[in-house]
Amino acid sequence: MFPMRTAVAAVSALALAGLLAAPADAAPRQTRAEDQVNTFFSQYRDAVLGPNPSTEPGRVRHEFLTTELNNELDAWADSHQADPVFRSQNVPNAWSVRYEGSGAGHSTVVLTEQWAAGDSTDVWYQVRLADLVIDGLQDPPA
């Protein structure tokens, strides 16, 4: 009986210390900035793909992005002849987000777009922490 109590106590101590793996179905907790970028990208992608006029891409951008960033993205689209959010003429099949860090009142979130051919593209987002408005979107730093 004593060895069983010792084993239970050891497992409990490891669990409390966070050294045991989380259950396979437990999703990692995202930051608020990651949630915001994920929500924006999902709604924007749906607006590009969908026929619903009340969810047009410009309206989604206006809801989530600063006016300055929208103007920058319009200029980017004009000079690259591609969608400024997707950074491509195509729509990605899937995507994921990851937290990259915070500082000076902002969080950086990297959104990785996955394409039909199997390749991927990273796009770096900057999110203001005070109001979760996206005020930066760019290609990865060189």
ABEGO torsion letter per residue (X at the ends): XAAAAAAAAAAAAAAAAGABBBBAABBBBBBAAAAAAAAAAAAAAAAAABABAABBAAAAAAAABBAAAAAAAAAAAAAAGBBAAAGBABBBABBBBBBAEBEGGBBBBBBBBBBAAGBBBBBBBBBBAAAGBBABBBBBBX
